[in-house]
Amino acid sequence: MNAEARREALSVFLKSQRAKISPLSAGLPAGTRRRTPGLRREEVAQLAGVSTTWYTWLEQGRDIQVSASVLDNVSKALRLTADERSYLYSLALDTHTGPEFPSETQPEIRPSLLKIIRDLKYSPTIVTDRRCQIVGWNDAARHVFLDFEHVPAAQRNLIRLLFARKELQRLAVNWEDFVGGFLAIFRTYYGQYVDDEWYTEFLRDMNEHYPDFNCLWQRSTVNNAPDVLIEFRHSKAGKMLFELTSMHVHGSADLRCIIYTPAADGTEMKLMKMIQKI
C-alpha cells in the first residue's frame, strides 16, 4: 500500500469510528445542531488531549508526525478494540508486522493441517492465505458452500466469491453479517501488509465491479477473529445454524483456518444426511 492509499485508509477508518460513538456515551452534551452522527472532530481531540488542528490533519490523512503514545490516546477516545488499535497503528505509523513471502507464491498446506480439516467431517472448513485466497477446504465446505474444485485457482478469492456467486448470496439469511465477518478479517490483513500494492488494486477492482462491496467496506470493521452465529437456508438441507471460528495457523505462510461448527439444533444431523446422500 503506497503512502497516499495508506493515509486515505486511515482517514476512512477514523471517520467511521468517530461516527459510531454517541456524545452521551462519551460524557458529552448531545447538542442540537449535529449534522452527522457520532462525535465531532473537536470532541475526539478533547477526549484524546490533542489539538483540534492536529486531529483534523490526522483524520484528513495529511503527512504529519505521529507518535505511538498520542495514537494510544486517540484509540482510547475512539474506544478501539485491540484489533482496531493494531490497525490504526499500522496505518498511522506505517508499520509492517506480517511475515513476508513472494506475492506470487502459493502457500502450501502441511499434511498435518490437511488431516485436521479432513477430520472435521461435519464442520465446513476453509483455509485461506493473507489475501483471503482459498488454498484448502474439506468435504463439508464443498457441500455447504460450493465445490471450489470447479472454480479456477486464480478466482478462488473468498471475498470476491461472496459478492460474485449468487448461490453464496442466497445461502445466508443475513448476508451482510456473513460477509461482514470476512471483511473484518480481511481488513486486519489490509492494515498489516501496508507495502503490498495488491490490496489497493484488489479494493479498486471490487469497488468497480460490486456496488454493494464499498458500502460494507466503508464500515471499517476490524476483527482478527469475529464471533459470528450465522443462519443458512440451504437448498438441500434447509435451515442450518453455524458458529464461526477463525484461527491463525502458525508457520512461515500466513494462513487462516475458518471453521463453521454446527450449532446444537440438529444442523450436524442435517449436514450428515446431506453428505451421505450424495
N, C-alpha and C positions, 0 to 999 in steps of 0.2 A: 504494500500500500504506500503510494507516494505521500509526501508531506501534505499536499493540498487535500487529497482524499481523506487522510487521517484527521486533519483538522475539521473537515466537513462532517465526518462521522462523529467527532467529539461534540460539535455544535448540535447535531440532531439528538444525540443522546442526552445532553444536559437539558435541552428544551423539553424533551419528553418526560424526563424525571421530575423537572420542576412543575410540570403540569399535573402530575399525579398527587401532589401534596396540597391539601386544603389549608388556608390560613389558620383556621380554628385549631386544626390538629397540631400546628406548629406554634400555637400560643400567640397568634397574631390576630388583630381585628379583621373581620371579613371585609369590611368596607362596602360601598355601594356602587362603585364605578369600575368594576373589573371587566375588561373586555375579553379576557381569556381565563380558562380555569387554572387553578393552582396558584403558586406563588409568583410574585413579580421578581424581576432580577435584583432589585434593590433589597428585597426581603431575604433572598438567598444570601446576598452579600452580607447583610446584617447578621444573619444566623451563623455565617461562616467566619465572621470577623475580618472581612476583607473590604476593600473599597468597591463601590458600585461600578466604577470605571473599570477596575481590574477584572471583576467578574464578568462584566459585559463583554470585554475583549476576549475573555476565555470562552464564553458561550458563542461568540461570533466566529470563533476559530482563528483568531489572529495569532501571529507568531510572537508570543510573549514568553518571558521567563516564568517557569512553573517549578515549584518545589513539592516534594512528597508531603511535607508537613502541612502545607496550605491545601493540597488536594485532600488530605485527611479531614480537614475542617469542612471542605465542600462536601465530602462524602457524608459526613455526619449531618450537615444541614439538609441534604437531599435524602437522608435515610437509606443509603445504598446498602445492599447486601454485600457479602464477601465477594461473590462473583461479579457484581456490578462495580465494586471498588477496583477489583483487578482489571476490569475492562477499562475503567476510567484512567487508571494509571498507565496502562499500555498505550492508550491513545494520546494522553496529555504529555507523557514523558518519553514517548517513542521507544518503549522497551520491547525487547523480543524475548519471550520466555519459552517458546516452543522448541522442541528438538528439530534439527534440520536434516532433510534428505532431499535429493534432487526432485524437482517438481514433476518430472516425467516418470519417476519410479513408481511402479505398482507395488505397494506394500504386501508382503506375504503373510499369510496367517499360519502360525505354528500348528503342527499336528495336534498338540495338546489342546489348543483353543478350538480347533475343528471338532475334536472329540467332545468337548464340553457343550458346544452349541448343538451338536447332533444328538447328544443325550437328553437335551431339553425337548423331548418329543412333543409335548403339548404346551409349550411356551414359545410362540413365534419369536425368533431371534434374528437380528440383523447386525452385521459387523460393518462399520464404516471407517473411513480414514478421516484425516483432518479437514478435508474438503467435502465431507459427507458423501463421498463416493462409496457405493456399496461394494464391498470386497468379499463378503461372505454372508450366508444365510442358511437356515435349516429348513427341513421339510414343512414344518408347521407354518413358517413365514410364507412359504410358497403357496400354501393352501388358503391362508387368511388374506394375504395381500395380493400378490401376483407372482407368476413364475418368472423370476428375474433372469433365469437362464435364456429366456426368449427375448430379453432386452439386450441390445448391443452393449458391450462393456463400457464404451465411451459415453453411453446415455444413462448409465446406472447411478446417476446422482440423486440421492434421496430427496433433496429439496426440490429439484426440478420435477421429479416424478410426481410429487404430491400435488403440483399445480398442473402438470401436463396430462396425467392419466385420469380419465373420467371415473374408472372403477374405484380408484382411491378416494376421489372426492365424494362418491356416493356411499362409501363404506362407513365413514364416521358420522354419528348422529350430530355431534358438534365438531364440524370440520375445522373451525378456527382454533379450537383447543388442541385438536390433533396436530395441526400444522404448527401452532404456536410453540409447543414443546420442542420441536425440532429446530425452529428458528432461534429459540433461546440458546440451544446448544451451539448452533452454527455461529451465533454472534460471539460466543466465547472464543471460538477459533479465529473469528474475524479480528478480534482485539489482540490475540496472541501473535498472529503472523502478520505483523504490520508491514513487513517488507515484501510480501508476496502479492504481486500485481494481479494474480489470478482472481483474487477475491473482488477487486474493483471491477474487473471485466465481467465476472460472473454476475455481480449485482446489477450492472448496467444491462446485461442481456436479459435477466429476469424481469427487470422493470419494463423493458421494451416489449416483451412478449406476453407477460402475465400481469394485467392491471391489478388483480387482487393482491399480488405479492407486495407491492410498495406500501399499501395500506397497513398490512400486518407487520411489515419490516419496520415501519416508522414508529411502531410502539416501543421499540428499543428494549425489549425484554431480554435479560441476560441471566442464564441459569445453566450451570455446568451439569446439573443432574435434576431436572424438573420432576416433581412428584405429580403424576397425572393419572387419573382414573378415566378411562375412555370407553365409550359405548359404541360398539359397531352394530350395524344392521347388515349382516352377511347374506348374500343372495341364496346360499345353500343352508346355512346353519341358523339364520335368524338373529335374534338379539344375543350379543356376546359382550361381556364386560372384562376389561383387562387393566391391570396396573402396570404402568411403565416404570422400568428400572434402567438407568443408564450408567454404565461403568466404564471407566478408563482402563484400557489394557496396557499394563506397563511393558516396556520394551523399547527397542530402537525406533519402531514405527508408532506414530501417534494414532492408535486405533481405539475405537469405542464399541462396546458391546451393548446393544439396545435390546432389552428383553421385555416381552409382554407376558406377564404372569396372569393366568386366568383367575378371575375373582371367584369367591365361594358361592356361586349362584347357579351352578350347572354348566358353566361355559366350557370347562375342561371336558366334560362328557360329550357336549355337542361337537367340540373340535375332534375328539377321539372318534366319534361316529362318522364324521365327515371324512376324515383321513382314511379310515378303514374301508369306506365305501368306494373310494377312488382307487 
